[in-house]
Amino acid sequence: MRIAILDNINEDIGLKILFPEADYYVCEEKSYRSESYNHYKFMPILQTINITDKNYDFLFIIMPLRHLANNEPAVENIRKNYYNIIKKIIDENNFKKVCFFDNEDYDCDPVNYIPNPTNNVIFFKRNYNKTKIYYSNVIPFPYITFGTKNIIEKIDRDIVSKTEYFKTKPNRVFFTGGLYIHECIPFGVYVNRIDIYNKISSTLFNPGHMDNNTFMTTLKNSKYGVDLQGAGNPNTRTFEIMISGALLLQQKNNLKWTFEDEISEYCLFIDANDYFKKLKLLQENDELYNDCLKIQYDIVNKYFNKEYLREYIIINLQELI
């Protein structure tokens, strides 16, 4: 397969990690990624003139599609890049498939932002709600986000060995991160991290702001890691906890994964009361804790790797061709 990856504002190099043979283009560079570029031995291509159907069969586009329909000044460059560069490439070529990897925070249908998409357009959606029904060309793919070190890169570089995963760890419940209230009425988003944090903080080990290396070392040496709901799903924290060997304690959400396996219900909580009840059960029952950690490890081992993620994309391309 001849693949061109076009990242609107170089938000995520994950697809380049999965498809190293592909060419990685950016409309503009906004994020500092020199260390990642050096590690994977490539540099982004800034000129997009060669992205044509004569050179490539598939076009992978990374961008938050919701921003095409709003007038927020902070994301004006995303809209300009789409209309001035990306849309022009799509309209002037006939690729076998055009795949949008939508890294939008909110649970919104990506089809709404690309008017009359042709049959060769696929949407790989980060925040795919398992309680909703989408068009058949909308596929769950929660592994594309944004940030200095992306999810697929973390999976590739930071995952611990099986021995370290199951090693004896200090009996602490680790949390550090932003505390805020976030509301967006048009999309039904309301998150109050402050409230849930205040209710459960007596159980938490929270050392405050940490650099990434210190954070990951602390997480790897904690028995539990707490993942509170954020402005979008999934949190990067979800993956950081699961690949570290700490047991994920997650505030429930409706995210649909790319697989049917599920972490234990003992690790999911609705509110503070549910959290206290389940934490107590886990802390008082080593066998239950180990069973839950084994379930989590099996998911990480089976699905959080480059081979599975690459094959998942290829299979969905083939099924929709």
Summary of the structure (lengths in Angstrom):
residues: 321
radius of gyration: 20.2
end to end distance: 13.2
largest distance: 62.9
contacts: 966
relative contact order: 0.12
helix: 41%
strand: 17%
